[in-house]
Amino acid sequence: MKKSLLAFIGMLIAIFLLALVDIYGVDLVVFEVPSFRDGIRLGLDLSGGSSITYEAVIPEGMSQSEVDSGLLSAEAMLRARLDQFGYTEALLSRAGSNRLTVDIPNIQNPEEAVALLGSTARLEFRDADGGIIIYGSQVISAKSTVGPIEQNGPSVPHVVLELSDDAREAFREATKEAASRPVGENYIGIYLDEAERSRPTVDSRYTTTGIDPKDGVTITVGGDAKAAKDL
């Protein structure tokens, strides 16, 4: 009988202690056990929020690998925008073969989020003074790879851009001007939605000629293949 009573009292104490942890958390000097409520990320059904699904409109003849590449770009853009607008708790995931889903908890204005996230991304190349050189619509293609960029050179991560005819002369003149600038100002800035994402420098050897985009523009990337793919 005494053992049963002691066991019952022990159970009550355990329940009481768990309730304290749930409400206040426990600080054990070296280790901190957070409140259960603080340690669990509530789903939209418990915390409230919005779930937004974007579906890609796939052009006829596009391969699945091209669709996957496009979705990766869209995913990177959406993640950048979520961080930029303060939706750091949002969950971004792939849904099916051509959709992306964004779950945003505790959102006050879902209509505003849809408008901000779904607007067309604005890509710009700018000089060191902030002047726009070319727009994203003038970039025909961008491919990432790892390999030598000069004959017998080492393999490095890089991106190759193909520009439209109407962008080539502007780009050549801008790189010519950038190459003549002092170190720290000799770059072309790449901007997405007003935020600078990269600033590749232009070597001084292009001071008199600039970079001719006729055969493509090569941008070397510090880091690994993933860094090149992200760019």
RAVEN-V458726 format. One record per backbone hydrogen bond with DSSP energy under -0.5 kcal/mol. CO is the residue of the C=O (numbers start at 1). NH is the residue of the N-H. E is the energy in kcal/mol with one decimal. If there is no record, write none. Layout:
BEGIN
{{CO | NH | E} {CO | NH | E}}
END
This chain:
BEGIN
{{1 | 5 | -2.2} {2 | 6 | -2.7} {3 | 7 | -2.4} {4 | 8 | -2.2} {5 | 9 | -2.4} {6 | 10 | -2.6} {7 | 11 | -2.2} {8 | 12 | -2.0} {9 | 13 | -2.2} {10 | 14 | -2.3} {11 | 15 | -2.4} {12 | 16 | -2.3} {13 | 17 | -2.6} {14 | 18 | -2.4} {15 | 19 | -2.0} {16 | 20 | -1.8} {17 | 21 | -2.2} {18 | 22 | -2.4} {19 | 23 | -2.0} {20 | 24 | -3.4} {20 | 25 | -0.9} {21 | 25 | -0.8} {22 | 37 | -0.7} {26 | 28 | -0.7} {26 | 33 | -2.6} {28 | 30 | -2.7} {28 | 31 | -0.9} {31 | 28 | -2.4} {31 | 33 | -0.5} {32 | 34 | -0.8} {33 | 26 | -2.7} {35 | 39 | -1.9} {36 | 40 | -0.7} {40 | 42 | -0.8} {43 | 46 | -1.3} {43 | 47 | -2.9} {44 | 48 | -1.6} {48 | 106 | -2.8} {50 | 104 | -3.1} {52 | 102 | -3.3} {54 | 100 | -2.5} {56 | 58 | -0.8} {57 | 59 | -0.5} {59 | 62 | -1.7} {63 | 67 | -2.0} {64 | 68 | -2.8} {65 | 69 | -2.0} {66 | 70 | -2.2} {67 | 71 | -2.5} {68 | 72 | -2.1} {69 | 73 | -1.8} {70 | 74 | -2.4} {71 | 75 | -2.7} {72 | 76 | -2.2} {73 | 77 | -2.3} {74 | 78 | -2.7} {75 | 79 | -2.5} {76 | 80 | -2.2} {77 | 81 | -2.2} {78 | 82 | -2.7} {79 | 83 | -2.2} {80 | 84 | -2.4} {81 | 85 | -2.4} {82 | 87 | -2.7} {83 | 86 | -1.1} {86 | 88 | -1.3} {87 | 90 | -1.3} {91 | 103 | -2.7} {93 | 101 | -3.0} {95 | 98 | -0.5} {95 | 99 | -0.8} {98 | 56 | -3.1} {99 | 95 | -2.8} {100 | 54 | -3.3} {101 | 93 | -2.4} {102 | 52 | -3.2} {102 | 104 | -0.6} {103 | 91 | -2.5} {103 | 105 | -0.6} {104 | 50 | -2.3} {104 | 107 | -0.6} {109 | 113 | -1.6} {110 | 114 | -2.4} {111 | 115 | -1.9} {112 | 116 | -2.6} {113 | 117 | -2.9} {114 | 118 | -2.1} {115 | 119 | -0.8} {121 | 123 | -0.6} {122 | 193 | -2.8} {123 | 136 | -2.7} {124 | 191 | -3.2} {125 | 133 | -3.8} {125 | 134 | -1.0} {126 | 189 | -2.7} {127 | 130 | -2.1} {131 | 127 | -2.4} {134 | 125 | -2.5} {135 | 138 | -2.0} {136 | 139 | -1.9} {138 | 140 | -0.7} {138 | 164 | -2.6} {141 | 162 | -2.4} {143 | 160 | -2.9} {145 | 158 | -2.7} {147 | 156 | -2.3} {150 | 153 | -2.5} {154 | 149 | -0.5} {156 | 147 | -2.0} {157 | 221 | -2.4} {158 | 145 | -2.5} {159 | 161 | -0.5} {159 | 219 | -3.0} {160 | 143 | -2.2} {161 | 163 | -0.5} {161 | 217 | -2.4} {162 | 140 | -2.5} {162 | 141 | -1.3} {164 | 167 | -1.6} {164 | 168 | -1.0} {165 | 168 | -0.6} {165 | 169 | -0.6} {167 | 171 | -2.3} {168 | 172 | -2.6} {169 | 173 | -2.4} {170 | 174 | -2.0} {171 | 175 | -2.5} {172 | 176 | -1.9} {173 | 177 | -2.1} {174 | 178 | -2.4} {175 | 179 | -2.3} {176 | 180 | -0.8} {177 | 180 | -0.6} {178 | 181 | -1.3} {182 | 185 | -2.3} {182 | 186 | -0.6} {185 | 187 | -1.4} {186 | 202 | -2.5} {188 | 200 | -0.6} {189 | 126 | -2.9} {189 | 191 | -0.6} {190 | 197 | -3.2} {190 | 198 | -1.3} {191 | 124 | -2.3} {192 | 195 | -1.8} {195 | 192 | -2.7} {198 | 190 | -3.3} {200 | 188 | -2.4} {201 | 203 | -0.5} {203 | 206 | -1.8} {204 | 207 | -1.8} {206 | 210 | -2.3} {210 | 212 | -0.6} {211 | 213 | -0.7} {212 | 215 | -0.7} {213 | 216 | -1.9} {217 | 161 | -2.9} {217 | 219 | -0.5} {218 | 220 | -0.5} {219 | 159 | -2.5} {224 | 228 | -1.6} {225 | 229 | -2.3} {226 | 230 | -2.9} {227 | 231 | -2.1}}
END
